Amino acid sequence: MKPISQEEKSAACTLSDMEIFIFPELMYALVLANMLSPRLWAWRELEWFAGIREMRPKKRLQRLRQHIMDNYTFNLDLDTWGLTRQQRELARFAPFLSPEEISSSNALFGYHGDAYYYDIDIRRHFGLDKYDSDTIPYWKTETVEAMDAFRHKEGHAVGAGECVSLAGLYAAAAFVVCGLPLESIYLMATPLHSQNFLDVDGGILTNNRRLVTRAMWANGTVISQQARRALEHERVTIVSHCTGYMHLLYPEATIAPDAYAAFGEKLRGFLQPPEDAVDRRVVEPRLPDAGRVAFRADDEPLGLTPDMGRDEIANRLAALRATNRAAALAPYAAHALGEVEAAPFVQAALERCPVSRLALKGLDEAAVLARISDLPNASIYDGTSRLAQPDEAWNYGRGDGLEKCLLAANVLGGDEISIADGTAALTRGGRTVCAFPTAKVPLERCWPLAGVHPPALEEL
């Protein structure tokens, strides 16, 4: 297995759209993190899903679609996860892709696609026109727990997530709840959208919360036009599958060649309008060229099947961490600090959580600690292993004591967070800045904070 850098591990903790573009294995790490979530497995006990495995595959997916429609909305704004700077991120990613390659292919860094995106003025479309051209958003992909937690955020009555979050949720739920084999699930990313192709009944596309059948694709409705937009106007940059990935820019691919060939053939068949179609336009998907890459096969296959239970899947993925990169990155994406070291999580927390820092900007230490202390002592993540990032705790207005200490460190700085006897404490200069009771039991009980370099507030 190709070694995994700390930057990749830390990016898995953040899961922003730009990080998934640079590190394509993060897409499947998110799917695996959701597959391990007790929240998702609890869906199987809902009356709504009773007897679902006895239904036809298409009917199963329709059941899933309605559950997602009822419980989640689409959310993509500039305020949820804050802003960063192009030049800061380009410098960070330079060891992996050149700034020229990134700018030519990623919408956040200058790529505009076809004339369609010039026509709508992409920065104005997303509200970025009020900032200088170097400003870009942290569009972070949410786990199912973070999606559920939107219920705690003002203005949200149900859960929410952006397109990558919804695609990751659909993929995991199609396996865990509907029993679709992972081999039938393909995730696709274009510069401005993410959706899945499900190899069921001639093909089904996920499109944010909705499902699109071949007949719907060509029926000429507004919903179909929205679903067609990405594949009509954008090239596909990443295809992610249980066997690996294909990326538009990287010279190597890990997806199984026969799986990628089958995907391309079935997607093209899906996009051909039926004879009775209202919309007869033919869309030819612009997929990454398999002829330009060398296929690697050094990752051990996941070997997961729909009849496996959660513990069996968890044990299998744990056994694969030295031989499969997606499995190795999954606990970082899940914020499972009971299973992995804290340093990548701390780096993500202090370098890429601007919302809480800006919200508490200008307050003195006592006022900051009073605001944090007043948050309800409850984590959005169940159990003793998984933890929220500072901006998750702040956005959803709650946090376990260890999460509160990390939130305080993000705003006030510090030298170390320690966990002992059910208490988490942040220290700086030999004194205790704050201490809170915690139910979390991470693998490491001492978290050094030195060496992490948050951006200056004026950069945010």
C-alpha positions as CSV (number, residue, x, y, z in Angstrom):
1,M,0.0,0.0,0.0
2,K,1.2,3.5,-0.9
3,P,2.1,5.4,2.4
4,I,-0.3,7.9,3.7
5,S,1.0,11.4,4.6
6,Q,-0.1,13.4,7.6
7,E,-1.6,16.0,5.2
8,E,-3.9,13.3,3.8
9,K,-4.9,12.2,7.3
10,S,-5.6,15.7,8.4
11,A,-7.6,16.4,5.2
12,A,-9.7,13.4,6.0
13,C,-10.7,15.1,9.3
14,T,-11.8,18.2,7.4
15,L,-13.2,16.6,4.2
16,S,-13.6,19.8,2.3
17,D,-14.5,19.7,-1.4
18,M,-11.0,21.0,-2.4
19,E,-9.3,18.3,-0.2
20,I,-11.3,15.5,-1.8
21,F,-10.3,16.8,-5.2
22,I,-6.6,16.7,-4.2
23,F,-6.9,13.4,-2.3
24,P,-9.6,11.3,-4.2
25,E,-9.4,8.4,-1.7
26,L,-11.2,10.7,0.8
27,M,-14.4,10.2,-1.1
28,Y,-14.6,6.5,-0.2
29,A,-13.2,7.1,3.2
30,L,-16.3,9.2,3.9
31,V,-18.5,6.4,2.6
32,L,-16.8,3.9,4.9
33,A,-17.1,6.3,7.8
34,N,-20.8,6.5,7.3
35,M,-21.1,2.8,6.8
36,L,-19.6,2.4,10.3
37,S,-22.0,5.0,11.9
38,P,-24.5,3.6,14.5
39,R,-26.8,6.4,13.2
40,L,-27.0,4.8,9.8
41,W,-27.4,1.3,11.1
42,A,-30.3,2.5,13.3
43,W,-32.2,3.3,10.1
44,R,-32.6,-0.4,9.6
45,E,-34.8,-0.6,12.7
46,L,-37.2,2.1,11.5
47,E,-40.7,0.9,10.5
48,W,-40.3,2.8,7.2
49,F,-37.6,0.3,6.2
50,A,-39.3,-2.9,7.5
51,G,-38.9,-5.7,4.9
52,I,-36.8,-3.6,2.6
53,R,-34.4,-6.4,1.7
54,E,-37.4,-8.3,0.2
55,M,-38.3,-5.5,-2.1
56,R,-37.0,-5.1,-5.7
57,P,-33.7,-3.1,-5.8
58,K,-35.4,-0.1,-7.4
59,K,-38.2,0.0,-4.8
60,R,-35.6,-0.2,-2.0
61,L,-33.9,2.9,-3.4
62,Q,-37.2,4.7,-3.7
63,R,-37.8,4.0,0.0
64,L,-34.4,5.4,0.8
65,R,-35.0,8.4,-1.4
66,Q,-38.1,9.3,0.5
67,H,-36.4,9.0,3.9
68,I,-33.6,11.3,2.8
69,M,-36.1,13.8,1.3
70,D,-38.0,13.9,4.6
71,N,-35.0,14.2,6.8
72,Y,-32.4,16.3,5.0
73,T,-32.2,19.5,3.0
74,F,-29.5,20.7,0.7
75,N,-27.2,23.2,2.3
76,L,-24.3,25.1,0.5
77,D,-23.5,28.5,1.8
78,L,-20.4,30.6,2.7
79,D,-21.2,30.9,6.4
80,T,-21.4,27.3,7.6
81,W,-17.7,26.4,7.3
82,G,-16.2,29.8,6.5
83,L,-13.6,31.1,4.1
84,T,-9.9,30.6,3.3
85,R,-7.4,32.0,0.7
86,Q,-6.6,30.4,-2.7
87,Q,-2.9,31.1,-2.2
88,R,-2.8,29.5,1.2
89,E,-4.5,26.3,-0.1
90,L,-2.4,26.2,-3.3
91,A,0.8,26.3,-1.2
92,R,-0.6,23.6,1.0
93,F,-1.4,21.3,-2.0
94,A,1.7,22.1,-4.0
95,P,3.5,18.9,-3.0
96,F,0.7,16.9,-4.5
97,L,-0.5,18.9,-7.6
98,S,0.9,22.0,-9.2
99,P,-1.1,25.3,-8.8
100,E,-1.5,25.3,-12.6
101,E,-3.0,21.8,-12.6
102,I,-5.4,22.7,-9.8
103,S,-6.5,26.0,-11.3
104,S,-7.2,24.4,-14.7
105,S,-9.5,21.8,-13.2
106,N,-11.1,23.0,-9.9
107,A,-13.9,25.5,-9.8
108,L,-12.6,27.1,-6.5
109,F,-9.3,27.9,-8.1
110,G,-10.3,29.4,-11.4
111,Y,-11.8,26.7,-13.6
112,H,-15.0,27.8,-15.2
113,G,-15.9,24.9,-17.4
114,D,-17.9,25.5,-20.5
115,A,-19.6,28.8,-21.5
116,Y,-22.5,28.0,-19.2
117,Y,-20.4,28.8,-16.2
118,Y,-19.1,32.0,-17.7
119,D,-22.7,33.0,-18.4
120,I,-23.9,32.6,-14.8
121,D,-20.7,34.2,-13.4
122,I,-19.7,31.5,-11.0
123,R,-18.4,33.7,-8.2
124,R,-21.5,35.8,-8.2
125,H,-23.6,32.6,-8.3
126,F,-22.1,31.5,-5.0
127,G,-21.9,34.9,-3.4
128,L,-18.2,35.2,-3.6
129,D,-18.3,38.4,-5.7
130,K,-18.4,40.5,-2.5
131,Y,-14.9,39.2,-1.6
132,D,-11.6,39.6,-3.4
133,S,-10.7,37.0,-6.0
134,D,-8.3,35.2,-3.6
135,T,-11.2,34.3,-1.2
136,I,-12.7,30.8,-1.5
137,P,-15.0,28.9,0.8
138,Y,-14.3,25.9,3.0
139,W,-17.2,23.7,1.7
140,K,-16.7,20.9,4.1
141,T,-18.4,17.5,3.5
142,E,-20.5,16.4,6.5
143,T,-20.6,12.9,8.0
144,V,-24.1,11.6,8.7
145,E,-23.7,12.8,12.3
146,A,-22.9,16.3,11.2
147,M,-25.7,16.2,8.7
148,D,-28.1,15.2,11.5
149,A,-26.8,18.0,13.7
150,F,-28.1,20.7,11.4
151,R,-31.3,20.3,13.4
152,H,-29.6,22.2,16.2
153,K,-28.6,25.1,13.9
154,E,-30.8,28.1,13.6
155,G,-33.0,28.0,10.5
156,H,-32.9,24.3,10.1
157,A,-35.8,22.0,11.1
158,V,-34.1,18.8,9.8
159,G,-30.7,17.6,8.8
160,A,-28.8,19.0,5.9
161,G,-25.7,18.6,3.7
162,E,-24.0,19.6,0.5
163,C,-23.8,17.5,-2.6
164,V,-20.8,15.4,-1.6
165,S,-22.3,14.8,1.8
166,L,-25.5,13.6,0.2
167,A,-23.7,11.4,-2.3
168,G,-21.6,9.8,0.5
169,L,-24.8,9.2,2.5
170,Y,-26.6,7.7,-0.4
171,A,-23.7,5.4,-1.2
172,A,-23.4,4.2,2.4
173,A,-27.1,3.8,2.9
174,A,-27.6,2.0,-0.4
175,F,-25.2,-0.7,1.0
176,V,-26.2,-0.8,4.7
177,V,-29.9,-0.3,4.4
178,C,-30.9,-1.3,0.9
179,G,-28.3,-4.2,0.6
180,L,-26.9,-3.1,-2.8
181,P,-23.4,-4.6,-3.4
182,L,-20.7,-2.0,-3.3
183,E,-19.6,-3.1,-6.8
184,S,-22.9,-1.6,-8.1
185,I,-22.2,1.9,-6.6
186,Y,-20.1,4.5,-8.4
187,L,-19.5,8.0,-7.1
188,M,-18.7,10.8,-9.5
189,A,-17.4,14.3,-8.9
190,T,-17.4,17.2,-11.4
191,P,-15.8,20.6,-10.6
192,L,-19.1,21.8,-9.1
193,H,-21.2,18.7,-8.3
194,S,-21.1,15.2,-6.9
195,Q,-23.6,12.4,-7.6
196,N,-23.7,8.6,-7.8
197,F,-24.5,6.2,-10.6
198,L,-26.2,3.1,-9.2
199,D,-26.1,0.0,-11.4
200,V,-29.7,-0.9,-10.8
201,D,-32.5,-1.5,-13.4
202,G,-30.7,0.2,-16.3
203,G,-29.1,2.8,-14.0
204,I,-30.2,5.3,-11.4
205,L,-28.5,8.6,-10.7
206,T,-28.5,10.3,-7.3
207,N,-28.7,14.1,-7.6
208,N,-28.5,15.8,-4.2
209,R,-31.6,14.4,-2.3
210,R,-33.3,13.0,-5.4
211,L,-33.0,9.9,-7.6
212,V,-33.2,10.1,-11.4
213,T,-34.1,7.1,-13.6
214,R,-33.4,6.9,-17.3
215,A,-36.9,7.9,-18.1
216,M,-36.8,10.9,-15.8
217,W,-33.4,11.9,-17.3
218,A,-35.1,12.5,-20.6
219,N,-38.6,13.7,-19.6
220,G,-37.8,17.4,-20.0
221,T,-39.0,18.6,-16.6
222,V,-37.2,21.3,-14.5
223,I,-36.0,18.6,-12.0
224,S,-34.5,16.6,-14.9
225,Q,-32.8,19.7,-16.3
226,Q,-31.2,20.3,-12.9
227,A,-30.1,16.7,-12.8
228,R,-28.6,16.9,-16.3
229,R,-26.6,20.1,-15.6
230,A,-23.3,18.7,-14.3
231,L,-22.9,15.9,-16.9
232,E,-24.0,18.3,-19.7
233,H,-21.7,21.1,-18.8
234,E,-18.8,19.7,-16.8
235,R,-16.2,17.0,-17.2
236,V,-16.0,14.3,-14.6
237,T,-12.9,14.7,-12.5
238,I,-13.1,11.8,-10.1
239,V,-14.8,8.4,-10.2
240,S,-14.7,6.5,-6.9
241,H,-15.6,2.9,-6.4
242,C,-15.0,0.1,-3.8
243,T,-12.1,-1.0,-6.0
244,G,-10.4,2.4,-6.0
245,Y,-10.5,5.7,-7.9
246,M,-9.9,7.3,-11.3
247,H,-8.8,11.0,-11.3
248,L,-8.6,13.4,-14.2
249,L,-5.1,14.6,-13.4
250,Y,-3.2,11.8,-11.7
251,P,-1.1,9.5,-13.8
252,E,-2.1,6.4,-11.8
253,A,-5.5,5.0,-11.0
254,T,-6.5,2.4,-8.4
255,I,-10.0,1.5,-9.7
256,A,-10.2,-2.0,-11.2
257,P,-9.9,-1.5,-15.0
258,D,-12.9,-3.8,-15.8
259,A,-15.0,-2.0,-13.2
260,Y,-14.2,1.4,-14.8
261,A,-14.9,0.1,-18.3
262,A,-18.2,-1.3,-17.2
263,F,-19.1,2.0,-15.5
264,G,-18.4,4.0,-18.6
265,E,-20.5,1.7,-20.8
266,K,-23.4,1.6,-18.4
267,L,-23.4,5.4,-17.8
268,R,-23.4,6.0,-21.6
269,G,-26.3,3.6,-22.0
270,F,-28.2,5.4,-19.2
271,L,-27.7,8.8,-20.9
272,Q,-29.1,7.7,-24.3
273,P,-32.7,9.0,-24.5
274,P,-35.4,6.3,-24.8
275,E,-37.5,6.3,-28.0
276,D,-40.4,8.0,-26.4
277,A,-38.2,10.7,-24.6
278,V,-39.4,14.3,-24.5
279,D,-35.8,15.5,-24.4
280,R,-33.9,13.8,-27.2
281,R,-30.5,15.5,-26.6
282,V,-27.7,13.0,-26.3
283,V,-25.2,13.6,-23.5
284,E,-21.7,12.1,-23.9
285,P,-20.1,12.0,-20.5
286,R,-16.6,13.4,-20.4
287,L,-14.9,10.8,-18.2
288,P,-11.2,10.6,-17.4
289,D,-9.3,8.7,-20.1
290,A,-8.3,5.3,-19.0
291,G,-5.8,5.2,-21.7
292,R,-3.6,7.8,-20.1
293,V,-3.2,6.2,-16.7
294,A,-1.3,3.3,-15.2
295,F,-3.5,1.1,-13.1
296,R,-2.2,0.2,-9.6
297,A,-3.5,-2.8,-7.7
298,D,-1.5,-2.7,-4.5
299,D,-4.5,-2.1,-2.2
300,E,-6.1,-5.2,-0.7
301,P,-9.8,-5.5,-1.8
302,L,-12.3,-4.3,0.8
303,G,-14.2,-7.6,0.6
304,L,-17.4,-6.2,2.1
305,T,-20.8,-7.7,1.4
306,P,-24.4,-6.6,2.3
307,D,-25.0,-9.6,4.5
308,M,-22.2,-8.5,6.9
309,G,-23.1,-6.9,10.2
310,R,-21.7,-3.7,11.5
311,D,-19.2,-5.3,13.9
312,E,-18.0,-7.6,11.1
313,I,-17.5,-4.7,8.7
314,A,-15.7,-2.7,11.4
315,N,-13.3,-5.6,12.1
316,R,-12.7,-6.1,8.5
317,L,-11.8,-2.5,7.9
318,A,-9.6,-2.4,11.0
319,A,-7.7,-5.4,9.6
320,L,-7.2,-3.6,6.3
321,R,-5.7,-0.4,7.6
322,A,-2.2,-1.4,6.6
323,T,-3.2,-2.7,3.2
324,N,-6.0,-0.5,1.9
325,R,-5.8,3.3,1.8
326,A,-9.5,4.1,2.0
327,A,-9.9,1.8,5.0
328,A,-6.9,3.5,6.6
329,L,-8.3,6.9,6.1
330,A,-11.9,6.0,7.2
331,P,-11.3,6.5,11.0
332,Y,-9.9,9.9,10.4
333,A,-12.9,10.8,8.3
334,A,-15.1,9.5,11.1
335,H,-13.1,11.5,13.8
336,A,-12.6,8.2,15.6
337,L,-9.9,9.4,18.1
338,G,-10.2,6.2,20.0
339,E,-8.6,4.4,17.0
340,V,-6.0,6.9,15.6
341,E,-3.5,9.4,16.7
342,A,-4.7,13.0,17.5
343,A,-2.1,15.1,15.5
344,P,-4.0,15.1,12.2
345,F,-7.3,15.9,13.9
346,V,-5.6,18.7,15.9
347,Q,-4.0,20.2,12.7
348,A,-7.4,20.3,11.0
349,A,-9.0,21.8,14.1
350,L,-6.6,24.6,14.5
351,E,-5.8,25.4,10.8
352,R,-9.2,25.0,9.2
353,C,-11.9,26.0,11.6
354,P,-12.3,29.8,10.9
355,V,-16.0,30.2,11.9
356,S,-15.6,29.8,15.6
357,R,-12.6,32.0,15.6
358,L,-14.4,34.8,13.8
359,A,-17.5,34.4,15.9
360,L,-15.5,35.0,19.1
361,K,-13.1,37.6,17.7
362,G,-12.5,40.6,19.9
363,L,-13.6,39.0,23.1
364,D,-11.2,38.7,26.0
365,E,-10.3,35.3,27.4
366,A,-12.9,35.3,30.2
367,A,-15.7,36.1,27.8
368,V,-14.6,33.5,25.3
369,L,-14.5,30.8,28.0
370,A,-17.9,31.9,29.3
371,R,-19.4,31.5,25.9
372,I,-17.9,28.1,25.5
373,S,-18.8,26.9,29.0
374,D,-22.4,27.9,28.4
375,L,-22.7,25.4,25.5
376,P,-24.7,22.3,26.4
377,N,-22.4,19.5,27.4
378,A,-23.3,17.1,24.5
379,S,-21.4,15.9,21.5
380,I,-23.0,15.5,18.1
381,Y,-21.0,12.2,17.8
382,D,-22.2,9.2,19.8
383,G,-19.9,7.1,22.0
384,T,-16.6,7.8,23.6
385,S,-14.4,7.6,20.5
386,R,-15.6,10.2,18.0
387,L,-15.2,13.9,18.4
388,A,-16.4,17.1,16.7
389,Q,-14.2,19.7,15.2
390,P,-14.3,23.2,16.7
391,D,-16.6,24.6,14.0
392,E,-18.9,21.6,14.3
393,A,-19.2,22.3,18.0
394,W,-19.8,26.0,17.5
395,N,-22.2,25.7,14.6
396,Y,-24.4,23.2,16.3
397,G,-24.1,24.9,19.7
398,R,-23.0,21.9,21.8
399,G,-19.9,20.0,22.8
400,D,-18.4,17.5,25.1
401,G,-15.7,18.8,27.5
402,L,-12.8,17.7,25.3
403,E,-14.5,19.3,22.3
404,K,-14.9,22.5,24.3
405,C,-11.2,22.5,25.2
406,L,-10.3,22.1,21.5
407,L,-12.7,24.9,20.6
408,A,-11.0,27.1,23.3
409,A,-7.6,26.2,21.9
410,N,-8.8,27.2,18.4
411,V,-9.7,30.7,19.6
412,L,-7.2,31.3,22.4
413,G,-4.3,29.2,21.5
414,G,-2.5,26.9,24.0
415,D,0.3,24.5,24.5
416,E,-1.4,21.2,25.3
417,I,-4.7,19.4,25.9
418,S,-4.7,16.6,28.4
419,I,-7.3,14.1,29.3
420,A,-7.3,12.4,32.7
421,D,-9.9,11.0,35.2
422,G,-12.9,12.2,33.1
423,T,-11.5,15.8,32.8
424,A,-10.1,17.5,29.7
425,A,-7.8,20.5,30.3
426,L,-6.2,23.1,28.1
427,T,-2.9,24.6,29.4
428,R,-0.7,27.5,28.2
429,G,2.5,28.7,29.7
430,G,2.2,26.4,32.6
431,R,-1.3,27.4,33.7
432,T,-4.7,25.8,33.1
433,V,-6.8,27.9,30.7
434,C,-9.9,25.8,31.1
435,A,-11.0,22.4,32.2
436,F,-14.3,20.6,31.5
437,P,-15.7,17.1,32.3
438,T,-15.5,14.8,29.4
439,A,-17.0,11.4,28.4
440,K,-14.5,11.0,25.6
441,V,-11.7,8.5,25.8
442,P,-9.2,9.1,23.0
443,L,-6.4,6.8,22.2
444,E,-3.9,9.5,23.2
445,R,-4.4,11.4,26.4
446,C,-1.9,14.2,25.8
447,W,-2.4,16.4,22.7
448,P,0.5,18.8,22.0
449,L,-0.6,21.9,20.1
450,A,2.8,23.4,19.2
451,G,3.8,23.3,15.6
452,V,0.3,23.9,14.3
453,H,0.0,27.3,12.5
454,P,-3.5,28.8,12.3
455,P,-4.0,31.6,9.8
456,A,-4.0,35.1,11.1
457,L,-7.5,36.4,11.7
458,E,-7.0,39.1,9.1
459,E,-6.5,36.3,6.6
460,L,-10.0,34.9,7.2
